[in-house]
């Protein structure tokens, strides 16, 4: 099997992404919720209808698109109409995924802005919109990468046991697929590891302050309530699309 | 004294920045040295004389400048001629620093590209120039912030004991100033803490692999050889400039 599809390799990519996500959430949690940063048209004269976070995200994606970020099968942009890459395509390992158009970033962004931010940040406005937006771009990009990695997970699971999924795919049965791809033991293991990492990274090591930068249980909840379910959603969408015209 | 100048507050800012720096170095060390990414004109037709990393850094700074990042006294751009902020100025606490033009980013960038990257990355070229550039922007920004925080350190030290520095400042005696601002005990403490953090964050927690993502001693060396000396350089430059027309 393609190396990228070995479940052990996928797991180590996902494990490595945990640090990036936890770190991004810790950084964001320094600032207040700052609802103004998510308001369309808050700076209408300067940046039009885009919110501050949206503006920062789109500008970042433009630059990253030129650096061919979105040619990689594990990267998905939030915006359409991005500029063409200026870097020549990388000779990459063969893309092991089936061709697909799945991109749940609109859902990820809404979930992040409306549920995750209010959950991890103190309410109110500290005026730090620029820093907020920088952190949000980091969070959104790392969440998107993690969640869409579900495609690799699904392809890998399918290839190991196609018969397990074929009937549900043919029937378009989402619930059955969700049941089949769910591994409660692995999920528990992920949450335990995230708890441990959040406790470690969230501490003010060596500082005088002994309080945590973020409640580690909040980070665990972000995984349990949003990241894991959204990754499973990607897996199911990907398996369903596997049946469409190839 | 201004809260930003309390040595205990400065220390906790510097301690918090350690995570960001260590993390950025760990991320960068995933990739090879990729000398092409630092070559001026490597993509001449697409982005002109700028290197790939330079291009990414300048584009990022343009966006961040619009978000008024460089109005903050602890932020220093690598590029000049950046666009004006579109966000209205933040009502910030009074800037506790003396007016000064010190910006050693050219030095930080050369040091990083020519010394730090070859020290932390395996030699060779893996073609991952886009990811390399994204990591480098993160590293350079976090290093610049840490190193220029020396201004706050110097102002704080000066206000506590002006008489200790006045003669050396008047004489323009860099060596004497370097001696006076050096606290070997604090430096040892910083290095010990960085070692501990690098050991913790650099581990593949929970993964099957037991090897480190980066040799923690390399991170300690980056602090000892480059970050601490450059921070002290900023302190000395700042103290010397304290005497110039205010």
Interface residues (C-beta under 8 A of the other chain):
Chain A: X8 X11 X12 X15 X16 X19 X20 X23 X27 X43 X46 X47 X52 X55 X56 X59 X60 X62 X63 X64 X66 X67 X68 X69 X86 X87 X90 X91 X127 X128 X129 X130 X133 X134 X193 X196 X197 X200 X201 X204 X205 X206 X207 X208 X209
Chain B: X8 X11 X12 X15 X16 X19 X20 X23 X27 X43 X46 X47 X52 X55 X56 X59 X60 X62 X63 X64 X66 X67 X68 X69 X86 X87 X90 X91 X127 X128 X129 X130 X133 X134 X193 X196 X197 X200 X201 X204 X205 X206 X207 X208 X209
